[in-house]
Amino acid sequence: MSWTSPPAATGPYRAPSTPSSRRMGPLSAALLIGGLLALMWVLELFDQSTGGWLDQYGIHARELDGLPEIFSAPLLHAGFDHLIGNSVPFAVFGFIIALGGFARWLGSTLISVVVSGLTAWLLTPANTIVLGASGLIMGWLTYLIARGAFDRRPIQIIIGVAVLLLYGGMIWGVLPTEAGVSWQAHLGGAIGGVIAARWLHGRAARPTR
């Protein structure tokens, strides 16, 4: 078997396109996030009509059989006021991230959900049920802010700074400042978002040949 060395590159190197770098169009991103938001509203309508029957699928703190609920809890809310408060940042952050590609949206979402859910499950007092999308939203927030530092692309930095200026006050939610609000889920989400940014964008500025 013989092997021939490829000719030396004569121009600037361009990294091949990967699934994680493929963009989503605005319509596709809107349909994805709008569909999830619509699902949350349908679930809350059903939950209210059944006297809170779906609340049992929130995270049952420190109960082993409650761990799978870390994936269902972000879709459920404790009333319409809770859901309304989460709807706008969910739509804004989710849409911006989806524009960067479905794979990156999915990766940042799963990491934020898992880290937020596990943190809430571990740190929340026993006999407590945690539900709501705020942990995921906090993860998306810190992901958008942190990815510019790892990616180093001007547009990502600009987006991160804009998000920080407009929504940076939400970060205070990681502190136990309000009764009935899961700062544990917020803290885990914030950590998860930074982890996702590091994992998905940490090597973006250093393509390999």
FISEDREN-659621 format. One record per atom (N, C-alpha, C, O): x, y, z. Coordinates in steps of 0.1 Angstrom, whole numbers, padded with zeros to 4 digits, always signed. Layout:
N
XYZ/...
***
This chain:
209
+0008-0012+0000/+0000+0000+0000/+0009+0012+0000/+0018+0014+0008/+0006+0022-0009/+0014+0034-0010/+0006+0045-0005/-0007+0045-0005/+0013+0056-0001/+0006+0068+0004/+0013+0080-0002/+0025+0081-0001/+0005+0089-0008/+0011+0101-0014/+0007+0113-0005/-0004+0115-0002/+0017+0120-0002/+0015+0132+0006/+0007+0143-0002/+0011+0145-0013/-0003+0149+0004/-0011+0159-0003/-0003+0171-0005/+0007+0174+0003/-0005+0178-0016/+0002+0190-0019/+0001+0201-0008/-0009+0201-0001/+0011+0209-0006/+0011+0219+0004/+0000+0229+0001/-0003+0233-0011/-0006+0234+0012/-0017+0244+0010/-0011+0257+0004/+0000+0262+0008/-0018+0263-0005/-0013+0275-0011/-0021+0287-0007/-0018+0299-0010/-0032+0285+0001/-0040+0296+0006/-0043+0294+0020/-0039+0285+0027/-0051+0303+0026/-0055+0302+0040/-0063+0290+0042/-0072+0286+0034/-0061+0284+0054/-0068+0272+0057/-0083+0275+0061/-0085+0284+0069/-0092+0267+0057/-0106+0269+0060/-0111+0256+0066/-0111+0246+0060/-0116+0256+0079/-0120+0244+0085/-0133+0240+0078/-0141+0248+0074/-0135+0226+0077/-0147+0221+0070/-0159+0224+0079/-0158+0225+0091/-0170+0224+0072/-0183+0227+0079/-0186+0214+0088/-0185+0203+0083/-0190+0216+0100/-0195+0206+0109/-0209+0208+0112/-0214+0219+0111/-0216+0197+0117/-0230+0198+0121/-0232+0209+0131/-0242+0216+0130/-0223+0211+0140/-0225+0221+0151/-0223+0235+0146/-0228+0245+0152/-0217+0237+0134/-0215+0251+0129/-0225+0255+0118/-0225+0266+0113/-0235+0246+0115/-0245+0249+0105/-0256+0257+0111/-0261+0253+0122/-0259+0268+0105/-0269+0278+0110/-0283+0273+0108/-0286+0265+0099/-0292+0278+0116/-0306+0276+0113/-0312+0290+0108/-0307+0300+0113/-0321+0289+0099/-0327+0301+0094/-0336+0307+0105/-0341+0300+0114/-0340+0320+0104/-0349+0326+0114/-0362+0319+0115/-0367+0318+0126/-0368+0314+0104/-0381+0308+0104/-0380+0294+0111/-0388+0291+0120/-0369+0286+0109/-0367+0274+0115/-0365+0276+0130/-0371+0268+0139/-0357+0286+0134/-0355+0288+0148/-0367+0293+0155/-0370+0289+0166/-0375+0301+0148/-0388+0306+0154/-0398+0294+0156/-0405+0294+0166/-0398+0285+0146/-0407+0274+0147/-0403+0265+0159/-0412+0259+0166/-0390+0263+0160/-0385+0254+0171/-0389+0260+0185/-0394+0253+0193/-0385+0272+0187/-0387+0278+0200/-0402+0281+0202/-0407+0279+0213/-0409+0286+0192/-0423+0288+0193/-0431+0275+0196/-0440+0276+0204/-0427+0264+0190/-0433+0252+0193/-0431+0247+0207/-0441+0242+0213/-0419+0249+0212/-0417+0245+0226/-0425+0254+0236/-0430+0249+0246/-0425+0267+0233/-0433+0276+0241/-0447+0273+0241/-0454+0273+0251/-0452+0270+0229/-0467+0266+0228/-0469+0253+0236/-0480+0252+0242/-0460+0244+0236/-0462+0231+0243/-0463+0234+0258/-0471+0229+0265/-0454+0243+0263/-0455+0247+0277/-0468+0253+0281/-0473+0251+0292/-0474+0261+0272/-0487+0267+0275/-0498+0257+0275/-0507+0258+0283/-0497+0248+0265/-0507+0237+0265/-0506+0228+0278/-0517+0225+0284/-0494+0225+0282/-0493+0217+0294/-0498+0225+0306/-0504+0218+0315/-0496+0238+0307/-0500+0245+0318/-0516+0246+0318/-0522+0246+0329/-0521+0248+0307/-0536+0248+0306/-0542+0235+0311/-0551+0234+0318/-0536+0224+0306/-0540+0210+0311/-0538+0209+0326/-0546+0204+0333/-0526+0214+0331/-0523+0213+0345/-0534+0220+0354/-0538+0216+0364/-0537+0232+0349/-0547+0240+0357/-0561+0234+0356/-0568+0235+0366/-0564+0228+0345/-0577+0222+0344/-0579+0209+0352/-0590+0204+0355/-0567+0203+0356/-0567+0191+0364/-0563+0193+0378/-0560+0183+0385/-0563+0205+0382/-0559+0208+0396/-0544+0205+0400/-0541+0201+0411/-0536+0208+0390/-0521+0206+0392/-0516+0192+0391/-0506+0188+0398/-0523+0184+0383/-0519+0169+0382/-0505+0168+0377/-0498+0158+0380/-0501+0177+0368/-0487+0175+0361/-0476+0179+0371/-0464+0176+0368/-0479+0186+0382/-0468+0190+0391/-0460+0179+0396/-0449+0180+0401/-0466+0167+0397/-0459+0155+0402/-0447+0152+0393/-0438+0144+0397/-0446+0157+0381/-0435+0154+0372/-0424+0165+0373/-0415+0166+0365/-0425+0173+0384/-0414+0182+0387/-0403+0174+0394/-0404+0162+0397/-0392+0181+0397/-0380+0174+0404/-0384+0172+0418/-0386+0182+0426/-0384+0160+0423/-0386+0157+0437/-0372+0157+0444/-0364+0147+0442/-0369+0167+0451/-0356+0169+0457/-0351+0157+0465/-0359+0153+0474/-0339+0153+0463/-0332+0142+0471/-0339+0129+0471/-0337+0120+0479/-0348+0126+0461/-0354+0113+0460/-0349+0107+0447/-0350+0113+0436/-0343+0095+0448/-0337+0089+0436/-0347+0087+0425/-0343+0088+0413/-0359+0083+0428/-0369+0080+0417/-0374+0093+0411/-0382+0093+0402/-0369+0105+0417/-0373+0118+0411/-0363+0123+0401/-0366+0134+0396/-0352+0116+0399/-0342+0122+0391/-0346+0123+0376/-0342+0133+0370/-0354+0113+0370/-0358+0115+0356/-0366+0128+0354/-0366+0132+0342/-0372+0133+0364/-0380+0145+0362/-0372+0158+0359/-0378+0168+0356/-0359+0157+0359/-0351+0168+0356/-0353+0172+0341/-0350+0183+0337/-0358+0162+0333/-0361+0165+0319/-0375+0170+0316/-0377+0177+0306/-0384+0167+0325/-0398+0171+0324/-0401+0184+0331/-0409+0192+0327/-0393+0187+0342/-0396+0199+0350/-0395+0212+0342/-0403+0221+0345/-0385+0214+0333/-0385+0227+0326/-0397+0230+0318/-0399+0242+0314/-0405+0220+0314/-0417+0222+0306/-0429+0226+0315/-0440+0230+0309/-0428+0225+0328/-0440+0227+0337/-0438+0239+0345/-0426+0243+0348/-0449+0245+0350/-0448+0257+0357/-0459+0257+0368/-0469+0250+0368/-0456+0265+0378/-0465+0266+0390/-0475+0278+0388/-0475+0287+0396/-0483+0277+0378/-0493+0287+0375/-0490+0296+0363/-0478+0295+0358/-0499+0303+0358/-0497+0312+0346/-0488+0323+0349/-0480+0327+0340/-0488+0329+0361/-0479+0340+0364/-0464+0335+0362/-0456+0342+0357/-0461+0323+0367/-0448+0317+0366/-0444+0315+0351/-0433+0319+0347/-0454+0310+0343/-0451+0308+0329/-0450+0321+0321/-0441+0322+0313/-0458+0331+0324/-0457+0343+0317/-0443+0350+0320/-0437+0355+0311/-0438+0349+0332/-0426+0355+0336/-0414+0348+0328/-0404+0355+0326/-0416+0336+0325/-0405+0328+0318/-0406+0329+0303/-0396+0326+0296/-0418+0332+0297/-0420+0331+0283/-0411+0340+0275/-0405+0336+0265/-0410+0353+0278/-0402+0362+0270/-0387+0359+0270/-0382+0357+0259/-0381+0357+0281/-0366+0353+0280/-0364+0340+0274/-0354+0337+0267/-0374+0330+0276/-0373+0317+0269/-0373+0319+0254/-0365+0313+0247/-0382+0327+0249/-0383+0330+0235/-0371+0337+0229/-0365+0333+0219/-0366+0347+0236/-0355+0355+0231/-0342+0347+0231/-0335+0347+0221/-0338+0342+0243/-0326+0334+0244/-0326+0322+0235/-0316+0319+0228/-0337+0315+0235/-0338+0302+0227/-0336+0305+0212/-0330+0298+0205/-0343+0316+0208/-0342+0320+0193/-0328+0324+0189/-0323+0319+0179/-0321+0332+0197/-0308+0336+0194/-0298+0324+0193/-0290+0323+0184/-0300+0315+0203/-0291+0303+0203/-0294+0294+0191/-0285+0289+0185/-0307+0292+0188/-0310+0284+0177/-0305+0289+0164/-0302+0281+0155/-0304+0302+0162/-0298+0307+0150/-0284+0303+0148/-0279+0302+0136/-0277+0299+0158/-0263+0294+0157/-0262+0280+0153/-0251+0275+0151/-0273+0273+0152/-0273+0259+0148/-0280+0250+0157/-0280+0252+0169/-0287+0240+0152/-0295+0231+0160/-0287+0223+0170/-0290+0222+0181/-0275+0218+0165/-0267+0210+0173/-0262+0218+0186/-0262+0213+0197/-0258+0230+0184/-0253+0239+0195/-0265+0242+0204/-0263+0243+0216/-0277+0245+0198/-0288+0247+0206/-0291+0235+0215/-0294+0237+0227/-0291+0224+0209/-0295+0211+0216/-0284+0209+0227/-0288+0205+0238/-0271+0210+0224/-0261+0208+0233/-0262+0217+0245/-0261+0213+0257/-0263+0230+0243/-0264+0240+0254/-0277+0238+0262/-0277+0240+0274/-0288+0233+0256/-0300+0230+0263/-0299+0218+0272/-0302+0219+0284/-0293+0207+0267/-0292+0195+0275/-0283+0197+0286/-0285+0193+0298/-0271+0204+0284/-0262+0206+0295/-0268+0215+0306/-0267+0212+0318/-0275+0226+0302/-0281+0235+0311/-0292+0228+0319/-0293+0229+0331/-0300+0220+0312/-0311+0212+0319/-0305+0202+0329/-0310+0201+0341/-0295+0195+0325/-0290+0184+0334/-0283+0190+0346/-0285+0186+0357/-0274+0200+0344/-0267+0206+0355/-0276+0214+0364/-0275+0213+0376/-0286+0221+0359/-0296+0228+0367/-0304+0218+0375/-0306+0220+0387/-0309+0208+0368/-0317+0198+0375/-0310+0191+0386/-0316+0189+0397/-0298+0186+0383/-0290+0179+0394/-0287+0188+0406/-0287+0184+0417/-0284+0201+0403/-0281+0210+0414/-0293+0213+0422/-0293+0213+0434/-0305+0214+0416/-0317+0216+0423/-0321+0204+0431/-0325+0205+0442/-0319+0192+0425/-0322+0180+0432/-0313+0178+0444/-0318+0173+0454/-0301+0182+0443/-0292+0179+0454/-0293+0190+0465/-0292+0186+0477/-0294+0203+0462/-0294+0213+0471/-0307+0218+0477/-0308+0224+0487/-0318+0215+0470/-0331+0219+0475/-0335+0210+0487/-0333+0198+0487/-0341+0216+0497/-0346+0207+0509/-0355+0196+0504/-0362+0197+0495/-0354+0185+0512/-0363+0174+0509/-0377+0177+0509/-0381+0187+0515/-0386+0169+0503/-0400+0171+0503/-0404+0184+0496/-0414+0190+0499/-0396+0187+0486/-0399+0199+0478/-0399+0195+0463/-0391+0187+0459/-0408+0201+0455/-0409+0198+0441/-0405+0211+0434/-0410+0222+0436/-0395+0209+0425/-0390+0221+0417/-0394+0219+0402/-0392+0209+0396/-0400+0230+0397/-0404+0229+0383/-0403+0243+0377/-0403+0253+0384/-0403+0244+0364/-0402+0257+0357/-0390+0257+0348/-0380+0250+0349/-0390+0266+0338/-0379+0267+0328/-0368+0277+0332/-0359+0279+0324/-0369+0283+0344/-0360+0293+0348/-0345+0288+0349/-0336+0296+0346/-0343+0276+0353/-0330+0270+0353/-0324+0269+0339/-0312+0273+0337/-0332+0265+0329/-0327+0264+0316/-0325+0278+0310/-0315+0280+0303/-0334+0287+0313/-0332+0301+0309/-0319+0307+0314/-0312+0314+0307/-0316+0304+0327/-0304+0310+0333/-0292+0303+0325/-0282+0310+0323/-0293+0291+0322/-0282+0284+0314/-0280+0291+0301/-0269+0293+0296/-0291+0293+0294/-0290+0300+0281/-0284+0314+0282/-0276+0318+0274/-0288+0321+0293/-0283+0334+0295/-0267+0334+0297/-0260+0342+0290/-0262+0326+0305/-0248+0325+0307/-0240+0319+0295/-0229+0323+0293/-0247+0311+0288/-0241+0305+0276/-0239+0317+0266/-0228+0318+0260/-0249+0325+0264/-0248+0336+0254/-0237+0346+0259/-0230+0352+0250/-0236+0348+0271/-0226+0358+0276/-0212+0352+0275/-0203+0359+0271/-0211+0339+0278/-0197+0333+0279/-0192+0328+0265/-0180+0328+0264/-0201+0325+0256/-0196+0319+0244/-0187+0329+0236/-0178+0325+0229/-0190+0342+0237/-0181+0352+0230/-0167+0352+0235/-0158+0354+0228/-0165+0349+0248/-0152+0348+0254/-0144+0336+0249/-0132+0337+0247/-0151+0325+0246/-0145+0313+0241/-0144+0313+0226/-0133+0309+0220/-0154+0318+0219/-0154+0318+0204/-0145+0329+0199/-0139+0327+0188/-0145+0341+0205/-0137+0353+0201/-0141+0359+0188/-0134+0366+0182/-0153+0356+0183/-0158+0362+0171/-0165+0375+0175/-0173+0375+0185/-0163+0386+0168/-0169+0399+0172/-0184+0398+0174/-0189+0404+0183/-0191+0392+0165/-0206+0391+0166/-0210+0384+0178/-0220+0389+0185/-0203+0374+0182/-0207+0366+0195/-0204+0375+0207/-0212+0375+0216/-0193+0382+0206/-0190+0391+0218/-0200+0402+0219/-0205+0406+0230/-0204+0408+0207/-0214+0419+0207/-0228+0413+0213/-0234+0420+0221/-0232+0402+0209/-0244+0396+0214/-0243+0393+0229/-0252+0396+0236/-0232+0388+0233/-0230+0385+0247/-0231+0398+0256/-0237+0398+0266/-0224+0409+0251/-0225+0421+0258/-0239+0427+0258/-0244+0432+0269/-0246+0426+0247/-0260+0431+0246/-0269+0423+0256/-0277+0429+0263/-0267+0410+0256/-0275+0402+0265/-0272+0405+0280/-0281+0406+0288/-0259+0407+0283/-0255+0411+0296/-0262+0424+0301/-0266+0425+0312/-0261+0434+0292/-0267+0447+0295/-0282+0447+0297/-0287+0453+0306/-0289+0439+0289/-0303+0438+0289/-0309+0429+0300/-0319+0432+0306/-0302+0418+0302/-0308+0408+0311/-0298+0404+0322/-0301+0394+0329/-0287+0411+0323/-0277+0407+0333/-0282+0407+0347/-0277+0399+0356/-0293+0415+0350/-0298+0415+0363/-0304+0401+0368/-0306+0399+0380/-0307+0393+0358/-0313+0380+0361/-0303+0371+0368/-0306+0362+0376/-0290+0374+0367/-0279+0366+0373/-0281+0366+0388/-0276+0356+0395/-0286+0377+0394/-0288+0377+0408/-0297+0366+0413/-0298+0363+0425/-0304+0360+0404/-0313+0349+0407/-0306+0336+0413/-0312+0327+0418/-0293+0336+0412/-0285+0325+0417/-0284+0326+0432/-0279+0317+0439/-0288+0337+0438/-0287+0339+0452/-0300+0337+0459/-0311+0340+0453/-0301+0332+0471/-0313+0329+0478/-0320+0342+0483/-0319+0345+0495/-0325+0350+0474/-0330+0363+0478/-0346+0364+0479/-0351+0373+0484/-0353+0354+0473/-0367+0354+0473/-0373+0340+0477/-0369+0330+0471/-0382+0340+0486/-0388+0328+0491/-0397+0322+0479/-0403+0329+0472/-0396+0309+0478/-0404+0302+0468/-0397+0301+0454/-0403+0295+0445/-0386+0308+0453/-0379+0308+0440/-0366+0298+0441/-0359+0300+0451/-0365+0289+0432/-0354+0280+0433/-0341+0286+0428/-0337+0285+0416/-0334+0292+0437/-0321+0297+0434/-0311+0286+0431/-0301+0288+0423/-0314+0274+0436/-0305+0262+0433/-0306+0259+0418/-0296+0256+0412/-0318+0259+0412/-0319+0256+0398/-0313+0267+0390/-0306+0264+0380/-0314+0280+0395/-0307+0291+0387/-0292+0289+0388/-0285+0291+0378/-0287+0286+0400/-0273+0284+0401/-0267+0273+0392/-0257+0275+0385/-0274+0262+0392/-0270+0251+0384/-0271+0254+0369/-0262+0250+0361/-0282+0261+0365/-0283+0266+0351/-0272+0275+0347/-0266+0274+0336/-0268+0284+0356/-0257+0294+0352/-0244+0286+0350/-0236+0289+0341/-0241+0277+0359/-0229+0269+0357/-0230+0260+0345/-0220+0260+0337/-0241+0254+0342/-0243+0246+0330/-0241+0254+0317/-0235+0249+0308/-0246+0267+0317/-0244+0275+0305/-0230+0278+0302/-0225+0278+0291/-0222+0280+0313/-0207+0283+0311/-0200+0270+0306/-0192+0271+0297/-0204+0259+0312/-0198+0246+0307/-0201+0244+0292/-0193+0240+0285/-0214+0246+0289/-0218+0244+0275/-0210+0254+0265/-0206+0249+0255/-0208+0266+0269/-0201+0275+0261/-0186+0271+0259/-0181+0272+0248/-0180+0266+0270/-0166+0261+0270/-0165+0249+0261/-0156+0247+0253/-0175+0240+0262/-0174+0227+0255/-0177+0229+0240/-0171+0223+0231/-0187+0238+0237/-0191+0240+0223/-0183+0250+0215/-0183+0250+0203/-0176+0259+0222/-0169+0270+0216/-0154+0271+0220/-0147+0280+0215/-0150+0263+0229/-0136+0265+0234/-0126+0263+0224/-0115+0268+0225/-0128+0255+0213/-0118+0252+0203/-0122+0259+0190/-0115+0257+0180/-0132+0267+0190/-0137+0273+0177/-0126+0282+0171/-0125+0283+0159/-0118+0289+0179/-0108+0298+0174/-0095+0290+0170/-0086+0297+0165/-0094+0277+0172/-0082+0270+0169/-0085+0257+0161/-0084+0246+0166/-0089+0259+0148/-0092+0247+0140/-0080+0239+0138/-0069+0244+0137/-0082+0226+0137/-0071+0216+0134/-0070+0213+0120/-0081+0213+0113/-0058+0210+0115/-0057+0206+0101/-0059+0191+0099/-0058+0186+0088/
***
